[in-house]
C-alpha cells in the first residue's frame, strides 16, 4: 500500500483546493515538518477522514448518512491477491463515490464492487488535541451500533416464542436497520422469510486508533511472537518482553454478544480457573448455560513464564499477535456505550469535523489493568511506572511490528515527542527494525508522520520530507524541500525549517545584548564568567577580543 496522491476539492480547516503528490518518495517513511500550527496534523486528519468515509461507503453493514463537506480524489498503489500491484483512483464528490483501476497506459476501468482498501489504517497522536482520532471514532461507532442493535433485537426475541411475534420483530428491525441483515436486498418478504432472517457477522473497522486502552492490548499481544523477536524490538531500550499481565473483564451489563463471551472463554481456558480472581456472585444455572463461565466479572492473571499458558494462548490465536489483539479490541469496543450520547450523535454525521475525545479511564468490558515487562537485567518492571518516553516508543514500535506485516497505512502525529535526544537520533532505525522484524513484508506498508525532530529529518531523503507553513491568508502551503536533508546536520535543519537564528536560548541572547550596552570589556568578562560552551560564545569572545 502506497498513497501516491491526494487532491482536496474545497476546504478542510486550513487546507484548501490543494494537490499533494507523494509519488517521488523513497522507502516507506514520509515526514511532514513545519512550525506548530502549520497544518501537518490536518493532512493526517484529511487522509484518515477520506479512508474512513470510503470504508463506510463500501461496507454493506456500515451506513453513510451525509456527504463529506469537501471533495477528495486519492490515488494509491495496492497489491491484489496475486501480489500484483494495482493503481487505484477514488473520486469522492459530495454524495457520489467512484473507484477506478488505472491501467499501465492510463485507462480508467470502473470498479463496480468498490476499491480494494488497505488492510489497516493505524493512527496515533501524542498530543492532547487529538483531532486525528475523530475519523477512527466514527467507524468505531458504526461497529458498536451494529452490536447494540443486534443485542436489542436478541433481547426482544428471547421474550417471544410465538412465530408471528418473531416475524413482527424481524420485520420491524429489517425496516429500520436493513444493513445489519445478510439478505436485506430482497424486497419481497413473506412470514417465512422474516423468520429466517440472519444478521451479518460484523468485522471491526480497518481503522485502528491507538489510545491508552488499546495500546495496552497491543503490547500484551507481542507475547504471541517468538520472544527473541520481541527482544529485537525493545532490546536497545533496555527491555525484553511482557512477562505478566492482569486483564479485567466484565460481562454483567452493556452490549455483550457471543463473540465477546467466546473470547473471554478463550482466555479462561488458556490460563485455567485457578488464575482468575472472581468479582461478584457466581453465575446462576441459567447464566452458566448462556455464558459457560462461573463468574461474569473478574481479574485474569497471566504469567508468561509459564510455558503452558504461553503455548495455549499462541495455539488459540494461531501464533498471530494481530489476531489476538483484534479479538480483545472487539470486546473493548463494546464499551463505546460509555461515550456521551452527544458525542455519538455528532460522530454519526459523516460531515462532522469538530473535536471529540474518547473518555479516559472509563470502565470497559475488557482492559489491561497491569502489564509487567522483563528488563535486560531480568527484573520485572510495571509498564505504568515507565517514563513517558519509554512508554511512547514501546507503543509506536509495537504498532509498527504488529501491523507492519501487510498493507497498512500508518498516520503518526508526532510519535517521538517524549524521547530523549539519543533515542530521537535512532528513532528512524528503531522504526525500520520494528517494521522488518517479521522478515520481510513491511515494504507494502507506509508511514506518514508529523515531526519537529531534526534527527528524523536527517535520516530521510529530501523527497520524503514535506514542509508546511501558513501563508498570509492563514491557509496552509506545502512546499517540497529543495536541499538534501539526508545526513544534514541538526543545526542546519533547525535553522532552515524551524525558524531559529541561533542555537542558544533567546533569553540568553537578550541578556548578551544588555551586557553589550555596557561596553565590550564588560560584555567579554560577563560572557567568559557566565556562558557555557557554544559556537556563539567562542565567536563573541573572539570578536570582543579583537
Phi, psi and omega per residue, in radians:
X1 nan 2.087 3.057
X2 -2.352 2.101 3.045
X3 -1.308 2.120 -3.040
X4 -1.694 -0.657 3.138
X5 -2.830 2.757 3.058
X6 -2.496 2.231 3.093
X7 -2.035 2.156 3.102
X8 -1.683 2.191 3.105
X9 -1.953 1.850 -3.003
X10 1.932 -2.639 -3.044
X11 -2.306 2.345 2.946
X12 -2.178 1.817 -3.097
X13 0.939 -2.081 -3.102
X14 -1.504 -0.056 3.115
X15 -1.644 2.365 -3.094
X16 -2.586 2.172 3.041
X17 0.768 1.051 -3.070
X18 -2.187 2.678 3.108
X19 -2.066 2.173 -3.138
X20 -1.938 2.110 -3.074
X21 -1.933 2.076 -3.125
X22 -1.987 0.261 -3.014
X23 -1.175 -0.535 -3.020
X24 -1.541 0.087 -3.128
X25 -1.238 2.642 3.102
X26 -2.014 2.549 -3.131
X27 1.258 -2.819 -3.046
X28 -2.166 0.301 3.077
X29 -2.132 2.211 -3.130
X30 -2.214 2.263 -3.058
X31 -1.870 2.363 3.037
X32 -1.850 2.105 -3.037
X33 -2.164 2.845 3.135
X34 2.599 3.014 -3.136
X35 -1.225 2.933 3.044
X36 -1.028 2.374 3.137
X37 1.394 0.178 -3.102
X38 -1.463 -0.174 3.033
X39 1.902 0.110 -3.132
X40 -1.020 -0.851 -3.083
X41 -1.147 -0.520 -3.109
X42 -1.166 -0.583 3.065
X43 -1.163 -0.710 3.088
X44 -1.071 -0.742 3.111
X45 -1.072 -0.744 -3.115
X46 -1.105 -0.732 3.095
X47 -1.078 -0.777 -3.136
X48 -1.110 -0.790 3.134
X49 -1.057 -0.670 -3.112
X50 -1.131 -0.880 -3.110
X51 -1.240 -0.558 3.101
X52 -1.143 -0.762 3.121
X53 -1.133 -0.711 3.140
X54 -1.095 -0.687 3.087
X55 -1.130 -0.758 3.137
X56 -1.111 -0.659 -3.131
X57 -1.155 -0.709 -3.008
X58 -1.507 -0.473 -3.115
X59 -1.371 2.238 -3.107
X60 -1.181 -0.453 -3.108
X61 -1.615 -0.064 3.039
X62 -1.764 2.862 -3.035
X63 -2.245 2.366 2.930
X64 -1.889 2.234 -3.069
X65 -1.847 -0.563 3.121
X66 -2.361 2.916 3.060
X67 -1.465 2.886 2.981
X68 -1.206 2.650 -3.125
X69 -1.394 0.294 3.134
X70 -2.742 2.906 3.040
X71 -1.802 2.651 -3.135
X72 -2.480 2.392 2.925
X73 -2.055 2.167 3.096
X74 -2.160 2.523 3.062
X75 -2.239 2.347 -3.139
X76 -2.601 2.773 3.093
X77 -1.834 2.354 -3.124
X78 -2.572 2.526 -3.110
X79 -1.519 2.452 3.081
X80 -1.520 -3.020 -3.082
X81 -1.097 -0.418 3.108
X82 -1.552 0.157 -3.130
X83 1.119 0.441 3.034
X84 -1.697 2.287 -3.089
X85 -1.342 2.309 3.106
X86 -2.078 2.546 3.064
X87 -1.653 2.197 -3.093
X88 -2.064 2.357 3.041
X89 -2.106 2.268 3.102
X90 -2.158 2.208 3.057
X91 -1.864 2.058 3.055
X92 -1.928 1.920 -3.066
X93 -2.316 1.780 -3.107
X94 0.951 -2.067 -3.066
X95 -1.580 0.179 -3.057
X96 -2.134 2.369 3.075
X97 -2.241 2.210 3.086
X98 -2.238 2.378 -3.130
X99 -2.078 2.468 -3.103
X100 -2.341 2.617 2.922
X101 -1.759 2.239 -3.099
X102 -1.700 2.141 3.130
X103 -1.388 2.985 -3.129
X104 -1.076 -0.493 3.128
X105 -1.649 0.221 3.008
X106 1.555 0.066 3.124
X107 -1.315 2.584 3.108
X108 -1.808 2.235 3.051
X109 -2.025 2.077 -3.098
X110 -1.111 2.317 3.109
X111 -1.710 1.778 -3.047
X112 -1.189 -0.494 -3.117
X113 -1.654 0.156 3.113
X114 1.660 3.004 -3.072
X115 -1.534 2.504 2.955
X116 -1.158 2.341 -3.067
X117 -1.860 2.783 3.032
X118 -0.980 2.645 3.091
X119 -0.986 -0.804 -3.124
X120 -2.591 2.546 2.913
X121 -1.926 2.035 -3.036
X122 -1.937 2.127 -3.107
X123 -1.974 2.532 3.079
X124 -2.643 2.369 3.062
X125 -2.369 2.406 -3.084
X126 -1.588 -0.320 -3.041
X127 -1.554 2.990 3.111
X128 -1.384 -0.454 3.135
X129 -1.493 1.287 -2.919
X130 -1.609 1.106 3.112
X131 -1.158 -0.357 3.140
X132 -1.031 -0.569 -3.029
X133 -1.307 -0.220 -3.077
X134 -1.009 -0.830 -3.122
X135 -1.065 -0.674 3.134
X136 -1.179 -0.702 -3.126
X137 -1.128 -0.601 3.105
X138 -1.022 -0.762 -3.104
X139 -1.390 -0.530 2.994
X140 -1.018 -0.747 -3.108
X141 -1.104 -0.647 3.122
X142 -1.062 -0.788 3.117
X143 -1.087 -0.799 -3.124
X144 -1.076 -0.711 -3.101
X145 -1.104 -0.658 3.078
X146 -1.069 -0.787 3.141
X147 -1.145 -0.685 -3.131
X148 -1.142 -0.805 -3.138
X149 -1.117 -0.726 3.126
X150 -1.067 -0.766 3.136
X151 -1.110 -0.661 3.112
X152 -1.091 -0.786 3.139
X153 -1.140 -0.788 -3.117
X154 -1.074 -0.643 3.122
X155 -1.113 -0.748 3.128
X156 -1.165 -0.645 -3.123
X157 -1.175 -0.598 -3.127
X158 -1.231 -0.322 -3.135
X159 -1.568 -0.081 -3.102
X160 -2.296 2.300 3.108
X161 -1.994 -0.120 3.130
X162 -1.354 2.290 -3.075
X163 -1.075 -0.634 3.135
X164 -1.124 -0.717 3.117
X165 -1.172 -0.703 3.099
X166 -1.060 -0.759 3.127
X167 -1.073 -0.720 3.130
X168 -1.121 -0.739 3.120
X169 -1.092 -0.814 -3.130
X170 -1.111 -0.685 3.127
X171 -1.100 -0.729 3.137
X172 -1.102 -0.789 -3.119
X173 -1.231 -0.630 3.121
X174 -1.114 -0.683 -3.131
X175 -1.192 -0.689 -3.061
X176 -1.530 -0.612 -3.072
X177 -2.278 1.082 -3.064
X178 -1.069 -0.449 -3.036
X179 -1.233 -0.251 -3.106
X180 -1.541 -0.001 -3.118
X181 -1.911 2.612 -3.079
X182 -1.228 -0.674 -2.982
X183 -2.010 0.797 -3.042
X184 -1.415 -0.026 -3.116
X185 -1.208 -0.596 -3.061
X186 -1.157 2.307 -3.134
X187 -1.587 -0.312 -3.071
X188 -1.837 1.891 3.123
X189 -2.109 2.364 2.934
X190 -1.906 -3.099 -3.067
X191 -1.065 -0.607 -3.137
X192 -1.153 -0.691 3.080
X193 -1.052 -0.775 -3.110
X194 -1.122 -0.580 3.122
X195 -1.215 -0.482 -3.056
X196 -1.716 0.218 -3.141
X197 -1.026 2.428 3.093
X198 -2.192 2.330 3.124
X199 -1.361 2.746 3.008
X200 -1.220 2.746 2.995
X201 -1.815 1.579 -2.949
X202 -1.192 2.460 3.024
X203 -1.693 2.725 3.045
X204 -1.024 2.715 2.973
X205 -1.050 2.615 3.062
X206 -1.465 0.126 2.992
X207 -1.687 2.090 -3.083
X208 -2.075 2.024 3.108
X209 -1.814 2.330 -3.066
X210 -1.679 1.778 3.041
X211 -1.906 -2.977 -3.049
X212 -1.004 -0.785 -3.056
X213 -1.281 -0.746 -3.074
X214 -1.285 -0.522 3.126
X215 -1.178 -0.519 3.072
X216 -1.131 -0.726 3.070
X217 -1.107 -0.668 -3.115
X218 -1.107 -0.831 3.137
X219 -1.119 -0.706 3.094
X220 -1.042 -0.675 -3.058
X221 -1.152 -0.320 -3.133
X222 -1.068 -0.384 -3.093
X223 -1.153 -0.257 3.115
X224 -1.364 -0.234 3.016
X225 -1.382 2.763 2.939
X226 -0.969 2.307 -2.995
X227 -1.082 -0.482 3.104
X228 -1.152 -0.490 3.085
X229 -1.251 -0.667 3.102
X230 -1.128 -0.664 3.066
X231 -1.079 -0.630 3.096
X232 -1.038 -0.646 -3.077
X233 -1.301 -0.783 -2.978
X234 -1.819 -0.090 -3.026
X235 -0.970 -0.746 -3.122
X236 -1.187 -0.314 3.132
X237 -1.555 -0.147 3.137
X238 1.688 0.231 -3.105
X239 -2.213 2.762 3.126
X240 -1.836 -1.276 -3.035
X241 -2.878 2.889 3.065
X242 -1.078 2.418 -3.120
X243 -2.079 -0.501 3.115
X244 -2.576 2.690 3.095
X245 -2.678 2.645 2.996
X246 -2.175 2.182 -3.108
X247 -2.013 2.195 3.079
X248 -1.606 2.315 3.034
X249 -2.291 2.610 -3.133
X250 -2.638 1.911 -3.133
X251 -1.871 0.344 -3.013
X252 -1.430 -0.330 -3.101
X253 -2.650 3.057 3.097
X254 1.435 -2.831 -3.110
X255 -1.566 1.887 -3.134
X256 -2.172 2.286 -3.134
X257 -2.182 -3.138 -3.070
X258 -1.122 -0.582 3.099
X259 -1.087 -0.753 -3.136
X260 -1.099 -0.775 3.123
X261 -1.082 -0.791 -3.135
X262 -1.034 -0.713 -3.069
X263 -1.289 -0.586 3.031
X264 -1.168 -0.718 3.099
X265 -1.081 -0.614 3.086
X266 -1.048 -0.757 3.118
X267 -1.147 -0.759 -3.119
X268 -1.097 -0.776 3.122
X269 -1.104 -0.623 -3.072
X270 -1.215 -0.557 -3.039
X271 -1.920 -0.322 3.138
X272 1.569 2.590 -3.089
X273 -1.048 -0.499 -3.085
X274 -1.172 -0.292 -3.111
X275 -1.788 0.427 3.108
X276 -2.097 2.276 3.012
X277 -1.727 1.882 -3.042
X278 -1.241 2.645 3.036
X279 -2.183 2.246 3.133
X280 1.491 -2.938 -3.054
X281 -1.439 2.737 3.038
X282 -1.146 2.595 -3.126
X283 -1.121 2.561 3.030
X284 -1.291 3.004 3.124
X285 -1.044 -0.737 3.128
X286 -1.132 -0.739 3.127
X287 -1.133 -0.683 3.140
X288 -1.148 -0.656 3.093
X289 -1.075 -0.603 -3.113
X290 -1.404 -0.760 -2.993
X291 -1.778 -0.462 -3.039
X292 1.010 0.657 3.085
X293 -2.274 2.493 3.127
X294 -1.317 -0.497 3.128
X295 -2.387 2.458 -3.117
X296 -1.540 -0.084 3.080
X297 -2.585 2.620 3.131
X298 3.030 3.129 3.069
X299 -1.948 2.102 3.099
X300 -1.661 2.121 -3.114
X301 -1.807 2.158 -3.124
X302 -1.985 2.176 3.078
X303 -2.005 1.844 -3.029
X304 -1.397 -0.070 2.980
X305 -1.296 -0.260 3.039
X306 -1.468 1.884 -3.045
X307 -1.091 -0.513 3.124
X308 -1.117 -0.783 3.126
X309 -1.089 -0.794 -3.114
X310 -1.091 -0.796 -3.133
X311 -1.157 -0.679 3.110
X312 -1.072 -0.767 3.123
X313 -1.107 -0.760 -3.121
X314 -1.112 -0.768 -3.120
X315 -1.187 -0.627 -3.138
X316 -1.230 -0.292 -3.090
X317 -2.188 0.395 3.044
X318 1.000 0.524 3.138
X319 1.014 0.461 -3.052
X320 -1.990 1.867 -3.116
X321 -1.099 -0.558 -3.135
X322 -1.191 -0.717 3.098
X323 -1.065 -0.764 3.128
X324 -1.094 -0.814 -3.141
X325 -1.032 -0.803 -3.081
X326 -1.183 -0.574 3.083
X327 -1.097 -0.770 -3.130
X328 -1.274 -0.612 3.135
X329 -1.138 -0.650 3.097
X330 -1.016 -0.739 3.134
X331 -1.179 -0.726 -3.123
X332 -1.107 -0.627 -3.085
X333 -1.248 -0.233 3.025
X334 -1.165 -0.271 3.077
X335 -1.353 0.011 3.114
X336 -1.139 -0.159 3.023
X337 -1.045 -0.436 -3.113
X338 -1.352 -0.171 3.087
X339 -1.113 2.455 3.092
X340 -0.980 2.435 -3.085
X341 -1.057 -0.551 3.108
X342 -1.120 -0.685 3.102
X343 -1.164 -0.707 -3.131
X344 -1.127 -0.630 3.102
X345 -1.184 -0.686 3.099
X346 -1.121 -0.794 -3.065
X347 -1.226 -0.313 3.096
X348 -1.282 -0.226 -3.136
X349 -1.677 2.143 -3.104
X350 -1.119 -0.486 -3.086
X351 -1.556 0.101 3.113
X352 -1.316 2.153 3.114
X353 -2.246 0.454 3.091
X354 -1.452 -2.899 -3.076
X355 -1.844 2.211 2.965
X356 -2.421 2.695 3.137
X357 -2.347 2.583 3.050
X358 -1.241 2.400 3.105
X359 -1.074 2.393 -3.138
X360 -1.517 2.538 3.001
X361 1.031 0.552 3.045
X362 -1.395 2.737 3.134
X363 -1.395 1.990 -3.078
X364 -1.787 2.819 3.083
X365 -1.072 -0.442 3.098
X366 -2.634 2.325 3.100
X367 -2.744 2.676 3.062
X368 -1.502 2.027 -3.113
X369 -1.664 -0.307 3.055
X370 -2.708 2.355 3.102
X371 -2.396 2.179 -3.091
X372 -2.071 2.404 3.111
X373 -1.928 2.712 2.974
X374 -1.652 2.246 3.108
X375 -1.613 -3.110 -3.060
X376 -1.200 -0.192 3.070
X377 -1.743 0.231 -3.121
X378 1.056 0.557 3.054
X379 -1.816 2.536 3.085
X380 -1.400 2.352 3.140
X381 -2.278 2.254 3.118
X382 -1.336 2.299 -3.093
X383 -1.034 -0.646 -3.126
X384 -1.182 -0.266 3.119
X385 -1.588 -0.067 -3.135
X386 -1.296 2.786 3.080
X387 -1.228 2.851 3.107
X388 -1.027 -0.679 -3.132
X389 -1.154 -0.765 3.110
X390 -1.081 -0.807 -3.110
X391 -1.110 -0.787 -3.105
X392 -1.075 -0.814 -3.097
X393 -1.137 -0.714 3.127
X394 -1.128 -0.673 3.137
X395 -1.133 -0.802 -3.113
X396 -1.150 -0.716 -3.136
X397 -1.209 -0.640 3.095
X398 -1.105 -0.756 3.115
X399 -1.089 -0.749 -3.127
X400 -1.136 -0.624 3.129
X401 -1.212 -0.872 -3.006
X402 -1.290 -0.623 -3.113
X403 -1.809 -0.057 -3.129
X404 -1.225 -0.452 3.132
X405 -1.485 1.829 -3.058
X406 2.311 -2.869 -3.100
X407 -1.898 1.436 -3.085
X408 -1.971 2.632 3.030
X409 -2.034 2.070 -3.125
X410 -1.726 2.315 3.064
X411 -2.081 1.692 -3.065
X412 -1.861 2.049 3.122
X413 -1.713 1.798 -3.135
X414 0.910 1.135 -3.052
X415 -1.374 -0.010 -3.091
X416 -2.239 0.463 -3.064
X417 -1.109 -0.567 -3.048
X418 -1.648 0.057 -3.035
X419 -1.433 2.569 3.049
X420 -1.264 2.843 -3.077
X421 -0.973 -0.642 -3.134
X422 -1.124 -0.824 3.137
X423 -1.150 -0.597 3.087
X424 -1.115 -0.650 3.123
X425 -1.077 -0.639 -3.094
X426 -1.685 0.027 -3.004
X427 -1.013 -0.738 3.127
X428 -1.050 -0.738 3.124
X429 -1.136 -0.796 3.120
X430 -1.020 -0.746 -3.100
X431 -1.126 -0.778 3.118
X432 -1.112 -0.714 3.128
X433 -1.096 -0.730 -3.141
X434 -1.144 -0.713 3.124
X435 -1.097 -0.616 -2.997
X436 -1.794 0.151 -3.095
X437 -1.157 -0.369 -3.137
X438 -1.534 0.322 3.035
X439 1.079 1.005 3.062
X440 1.729 2.903 -3.141
X441 1.740 -0.361 -3.086
X442 -1.275 -0.245 3.139
X443 -1.147 -0.257 3.136
X444 -1.593 0.050 3.088
X445 -1.909 2.776 -3.091
X446 -2.425 2.425 -3.137
X447 -2.049 2.131 2.929
X448 -1.804 2.181 3.111
X449 -2.372 2.411 3.005
X450 -1.588 2.522 -3.053
X451 -2.737 2.648 2.942
X452 -1.936 0.192 -2.994
X453 -1.580 2.062 3.047
X454 -1.146 -0.396 -3.129
X455 -1.163 -0.768 3.096
X456 -1.147 -0.751 -3.108
X457 -1.078 -0.669 -3.135
X458 -1.219 -0.236 3.132
X459 -1.580 -0.120 -3.017
X460 -2.072 2.578 3.008
X461 -1.207 2.699 -3.063
X462 -1.042 -0.501 3.125
X463 -1.130 -0.344 -3.113
X464 -1.749 0.231 -3.126
X465 -2.174 2.200 3.106
X466 -2.047 2.280 -3.028
X467 -1.821 2.146 -3.129
X468 -1.844 2.497 3.003
X469 -2.728 2.767 3.113
X470 -1.527 2.422 3.061
X471 -1.623 -3.078 -3.040
X472 -1.192 -0.285 3.094
X473 -1.577 0.016 -3.109
X474 1.456 -0.022 3.087
X475 -1.514 2.976 -3.001
X476 -1.748 2.263 3.024
X477 -1.859 2.485 3.089
X478 -2.056 2.211 -3.118
X479 -2.154 2.450 2.972
X480 -1.206 2.699 3.139
X481 -1.512 2.153 -3.042
X482 -1.348 -0.785 -3.063
X483 -1.581 2.587 3.130
X484 -1.069 2.270 3.127
X485 -1.708 -0.434 -3.086
X486 -1.113 2.032 -3.139
X487 1.427 0.031 3.093
X488 -1.184 2.562 -3.112
X489 -1.228 2.670 -3.056
X490 -1.109 -0.659 -3.109
X491 -1.166 -0.626 3.093
X492 -1.118 -0.775 -3.126
X493 -1.130 -0.774 -3.116
X494 -1.076 -0.781 -3.115
X495 -1.202 -0.670 -3.037
X496 -1.334 -0.692 -2.976
X497 -1.948 -0.174 -3.098
X498 -2.161 0.276 2.925
X499 1.302 0.230 3.133
X500 -1.541 2.371 3.068
X501 -1.755 -0.255 3.127
X502 -2.496 2.714 -3.123
X503 -1.707 0.155 3.034
X504 -1.958 2.864 -3.033
X505 -1.056 2.480 3.128
X506 -1.180 -0.498 3.082
X507 -1.144 -0.597 3.076
X508 -1.212 -0.709 3.114
X509 -1.063 -0.720 3.106
X510 -1.078 -0.702 3.135
X511 -1.178 -0.676 3.101
X512 -1.058 -0.738 3.122
X513 -1.063 -0.702 3.103
X514 -1.115 -0.707 3.137
X515 -1.172 -0.620 3.132
X516 -1.124 -0.482 3.096
X517 -1.161 -0.378 -3.107
X518 -1.542 0.005 3.116
X519 1.977 2.689 -3.068
X520 -1.110 -0.737 -3.088
X521 -1.127 -0.797 3.114
X522 -1.071 -0.778 -3.117
X523 -1.114 -0.742 -3.130
X524 -1.080 -0.774 -3.136
X525 -1.125 -0.719 3.140
X526 -1.123 -0.730 3.141
X527 -1.096 -0.776 -3.136
X528 -1.123 -0.620 -3.071
X529 -1.435 -0.459 -2.929
X530 -2.045 -0.465 -3.024
X531 -1.612 2.460 3.019
X532 -1.325 3.023 -3.080
X533 -1.150 2.335 3.060
X534 -2.903 2.844 3.074
X535 -1.121 -0.598 3.138
X536 -1.147 -0.730 3.123
X537 -1.079 -0.817 -3.129
X538 -1.084 -0.723 -3.127
X539 -1.120 -0.788 -3.096
X540 -1.149 -0.738 3.136
X541 -1.097 -0.738 3.132
X542 -1.119 -0.739 -3.120
X543 -1.181 -0.745 -3.117
X544 -1.266 -0.443 3.105
X545 -1.310 -0.466 -3.092
X546 -1.339 nan nan
